[in-house]
Amino acid sequence: CTNTIKEKKMNLPEAMGKIMPAHLARKAIVYLRQSSLQQVKHNKQSQRLQYALVDKAKALGFKHIEVIDCDLGASAAAGAQQREGFKQLLASVALGEVGIVLSRELSRLSRTDKDWCQLMELCQLFNTLIADADHLYDLNLLDDQLVLGIKGTLSVVELKVLKLRLLQGMEEKAKRGELVRLLAPGYVCDASGNIVKDPNLRVQEAIELVFKKFRELGSIRQTYRWFHEENIELPVNKALGGRFQLVWKLPTQSFVSDVLHNPLYAGAYVYGRRPSEVIVKEGRAVKRQKGVRPPEEAKVFIPDHHPSYISWSDYERNQQIMRSNG
């Protein structure tokens, strides 16, 4: 026999008791959100369930239904970029145009106390109902206010706990030198997950040539110009079809600079050179990155971690030359 999981559905008779003609005279807004572009690409079922709320709005008796889905792929966490769809939702509620706001889960609406309280305040002020997949809430009822308050708090706490666990896991992996994201050209991961030189000898020789010409010419700009004058291409990471692949092209000046500044080529594993901070800008919490720290001052610094293209002493000498040039 096969087991089927039945979706929990809203109790329509109970919900209809909260819907007044004044609500039905206004529009229903179905709000959609997914936290990342990765979810948008691969979690299609979530999108289908969220779009299905249109049918639920019709079943509740609403004739005019608006779908706001421009926040698909937008995080609602503190410091994330402002969500245009959520701004549109708040504006419509503030104009008294909305009878009900529907969202699959309340966490889709907000993951921060500020956004949540702002929405709750507006919905109560303009007599706008809120509905998720299971329940319908009237903010003029004390019990519904309490339930929404608890759910909103749990949503914020859930995100913080998940984020904390993720960051702790990443940092522990980084401390072991095992956290590898996109490697710079010239390196790959072997079957055991270790960082090794790219087995393609052409790639190795090209990277070695960058350091050789810098030793001869003594500046980033002169090194960059030499490659263009000689029409010599270098391997660079380029996004193709949603994945990064190594392609050959004439280097930009910034690429040459990145290679010369990257401690990875000196055999060092470095994590956390550019910490982030949250600042208040125009009344909103905005996340920004601080300046790049020296490798030795990063959260994780492991010298002699993998095969190098230059020695650490050569790396330090190159940094001193570039600082002097600057």
C-alpha positions in Angstrom: 0.0 0.0 0.0 1.1 3.6 -0.5 0.9 6.4 2.0 -0.3 9.8 0.8 0.3 13.0 2.6 -2.7 15.3 2.6 -2.2 19.0 2.7 -3.8 20.7 5.7 -6.5 23.0 4.4 -8.0 26.1 5.7 -11.4 25.7 7.5 -13.5 27.6 5.0 -16.7 28.0 7.2 -14.6 29.3 10.1 -12.7 31.7 7.7 -15.9 32.9 6.0 -17.1 34.1 9.4 -14.3 36.7 9.5 -14.8 38.0 5.9 -17.1 40.9 5.7 -18.6 42.6 2.6 -16.1 45.5 3.1 -13.3 43.0 2.7 -14.7 41.4 -0.4 -15.2 44.9 -2.0 -11.5 45.3 -2.0 -8.8 43.2 -3.7 -6.9 40.2 -2.4 -3.1 40.1 -2.7 -1.3 36.9 -3.1 2.3 37.4 -2.0 5.1 35.1 -3.2 8.7 34.9 -2.1 11.6 32.5 -2.2 14.9 33.3 -0.5 17.4 32.6 -3.2 17.7 32.2 -7.0 18.7 28.6 -6.4 15.3 27.9 -4.8 13.6 29.7 -7.7 15.3 27.4 -10.2 15.0 24.1 -8.4 12.1 24.3 -5.9 9.2 24.6 -8.4 6.8 22.8 -6.1 7.0 25.6 -3.6 6.1 28.1 -6.4 3.2 26.0 -7.5 1.8 25.9 -4.0 2.2 29.6 -3.5 0.5 30.4 -6.8 -2.3 28.0 -5.8 -3.4 30.6 -3.2 -5.1 32.4 -6.1 -7.7 29.6 -6.1 -8.0 29.9 -2.3 -8.8 33.6 -2.6 -11.5 32.8 -5.2 -13.0 30.2 -2.8 -13.2 32.9 -0.1 -15.2 35.1 -2.4 -12.7 37.6 -3.7 -13.2 38.8 -7.3 -10.2 41.0 -7.8 -7.0 39.1 -7.1 -3.5 40.5 -7.5 -0.3 38.4 -7.5 2.9 40.0 -6.3 5.8 37.7 -7.3 8.7 40.0 -8.0 10.3 39.0 -4.7 11.0 35.4 -5.9 14.7 35.0 -5.1 14.8 37.8 -2.6 15.9 37.2 1.0 13.8 38.8 3.8 16.6 38.7 6.3 18.0 41.7 8.1 20.6 43.6 5.9 19.3 42.0 2.7 18.4 44.2 -0.3 15.0 45.9 0.1 12.2 43.9 -1.4 10.2 45.8 -4.1 7.3 43.4 -3.9 6.9 43.8 -0.1 7.1 47.6 -0.5 4.3 47.4 -3.1 2.3 45.2 -0.7 2.6 47.7 2.1 1.7 50.6 -0.1 -1.5 48.9 -1.3 -2.5 48.1 2.2 -1.8 51.7 3.3 -4.1 53.0 0.6 -7.0 50.9 1.9 -7.1 48.9 -1.3 -6.6 45.4 0.2 -9.1 43.2 1.8 -6.8 40.2 2.5 -3.2 39.3 2.1 -2.4 35.7 1.4 1.0 34.0 1.7 1.8 30.3 1.8 3.7 30.7 5.2 3.9 33.8 7.3 7.7 33.6 7.0 7.3 34.4 3.3 6.1 37.9 4.4 8.9 38.7 6.7 11.9 37.4 8.6 12.6 40.6 10.6 10.7 42.1 13.5 10.6 45.5 11.9 8.9 44.4 8.6 6.6 42.1 10.5 5.4 44.8 12.9 4.9 47.3 10.1 2.7 44.9 8.2 0.7 44.0 11.3 0.2 47.6 12.2 -1.0 48.6 8.7 -3.3 45.5 8.4 -5.0 46.3 11.8 -5.3 50.0 10.9 -6.9 49.4 7.5 -8.9 46.3 8.5 -7.0 44.0 6.2 -7.1 40.2 6.8 -4.1 38.0 6.6 -4.2 34.3 5.6 -1.6 31.5 5.3 -2.2 28.0 4.0 -4.0 26.9 7.1 -5.7 29.8 8.8 -7.2 33.3 8.3 -6.5 36.0 10.8 -8.4 39.2 11.7 -6.1 41.6 13.5 -9.0 43.2 15.2 -9.5 40.0 17.2 -7.2 39.6 20.3 -6.7 35.9 19.8 -5.6 36.3 16.2 -3.2 39.1 17.2 -1.6 36.8 19.8 -1.3 33.9 17.4 0.2 36.1 14.7 2.6 37.7 17.2 3.9 34.2 18.3 4.2 33.0 14.7 6.1 36.1 13.7 8.5 35.8 16.6 9.1 32.1 15.8 9.8 33.0 12.1 12.4 35.5 13.1 14.0 33.2 15.6 14.0 30.3 13.2 16.0 32.2 10.6 18.5 33.4 13.2 19.0 29.8 14.5 19.4 28.4 11.0 21.8 31.1 10.0 23.9 30.6 13.2 24.1 26.9 12.6 25.1 27.4 9.0 27.8 29.9 9.9 29.2 27.8 12.7 29.4 24.8 10.3 31.1 26.8 7.7 33.6 28.3 10.1 34.5 24.9 11.6 35.1 23.5 8.1 37.2 26.6 7.3 39.3 26.1 10.4 40.2 22.7 9.0 41.0 24.2 5.6 38.2 22.2 4.0 35.8 24.9 3.0 36.2 25.4 -0.7 34.0 27.5 -2.9 35.1 28.8 -6.3 38.9 28.2 -6.7 41.0 30.7 -8.5 42.3 29.7 -12.0 45.3 27.4 -11.6 43.7 25.2 -8.9 41.2 22.4 -8.7 40.0 20.0 -6.0 41.0 16.4 -6.3 38.8 13.4 -5.5 39.6 13.7 -1.8 38.6 17.4 -1.7 42.2 18.6 -1.4 43.3 21.8 -3.3 45.9 20.9 -6.0 47.3 22.5 -9.0 45.3 22.2 -12.2 46.7 19.2 -14.0 46.4 21.1 -17.3 50.1 22.2 -17.9 49.0 25.1 -20.1 47.0 26.6 -17.1 50.0 26.1 -14.8 52.4 27.8 -17.2 50.0 30.7 -17.8 49.7 31.4 -14.0 53.4 31.1 -13.5 54.0 33.6 -16.4 51.9 36.2 -14.5 54.3 36.1 -11.6 57.4 35.9 -13.8 56.4 39.0 -15.8 55.5 40.9 -12.6 59.0 40.2 -11.2 60.5 41.6 -14.4 58.3 44.6 -14.9 57.5 45.5 -11.3 53.9 46.8 -11.7 50.4 45.5 -12.3 49.7 47.9 -15.2 52.9 47.0 -17.1 52.3 43.3 -16.6 48.7 43.7 -17.9 50.0 45.7 -20.9 52.6 43.0 -21.7 50.0 40.3 -22.0 47.9 42.5 -24.4 50.9 43.5 -26.5 52.0 39.9 -26.8 48.3 38.8 -27.3 48.7 36.1 -24.7 45.5 34.8 -23.1 45.0 33.7 -19.5 42.6 31.2 -18.0 39.7 32.9 -16.2 36.5 31.7 -14.4 33.4 32.7 -16.3 29.7 31.8 -15.6 28.3 29.8 -18.5 24.9 28.1 -18.2 24.7 28.8 -14.5 28.1 27.2 -13.8 31.6 28.6 -13.7 34.0 27.3 -16.3 37.5 28.0 -17.2 37.9 30.0 -20.5 40.9 31.6 -22.2 40.9 35.4 -22.9 43.1 38.4 -22.7 43.2 39.5 -19.1 41.8 42.6 -17.6 43.9 44.7 -15.3 41.8 43.8 -12.3 42.3 40.0 -13.1 46.1 40.5 -13.0 45.8 42.4 -9.8 43.6 39.6 -8.3 46.1 37.0 -9.1 49.0 38.9 -7.6 47.1 39.8 -4.4 45.6 36.3 -3.9 47.5 34.4 -1.1 46.1 31.1 -2.5 48.9 31.2 -5.0 51.5 31.3 -2.2 50.0 28.0 -0.7 48.0 29.7 2.0 44.4 28.9 2.9 42.6 32.0 4.0 39.0 32.5 5.2 37.3 35.6 6.4 39.6 38.3 5.0 36.6 40.6 4.4 34.2 40.6 7.3 30.8 42.2 6.9 28.9 44.6 9.2 25.4 45.9 9.4 24.8 49.6 9.4 21.7 51.8 9.4 21.2 53.6 6.1 18.1 55.7 5.5 16.3 54.0 8.4 17.1 50.5 7.2 19.6 47.9 8.3 22.1 47.4 5.4 24.9 44.8 5.3 28.2 45.9 3.8 31.7 44.5 3.6 34.6 46.0 5.4 38.1 46.4 3.9 40.2 43.4 3.0 42.4 42.4 5.9 46.0 41.1 5.6 46.0 37.3 5.2 47.5 36.8 8.7 44.7 38.8 10.3 41.9 36.8 8.7 39.6 34.5 10.7 41.5 31.5 9.3 45.1 31.5 8.1 46.8 28.2 7.3 50.2 28.6 5.6 51.7 25.8 3.5 48.2 24.3 3.0 48.6 23.3 -0.6 51.0 23.4 -3.5 52.1 26.9 -4.3 53.1 28.9 -7.4 55.3 31.2 -5.5 56.9 31.2 -2.0 55.4 33.1 0.9 58.4 35.4 0.9 57.9 36.2 -2.8 54.2 36.9 -2.0 55.1 39.4 0.7 57.7 41.0 -1.5 55.1 41.4 -4.3 52.7 43.0 -1.8 55.3 45.5 -0.7 56.1 46.4 -4.4 52.4 47.0 -5.1 51.9 49.1 -2.0 54.9 51.2 -3.0 53.5 51.6 -6.5 50.2 52.6 -5.1 
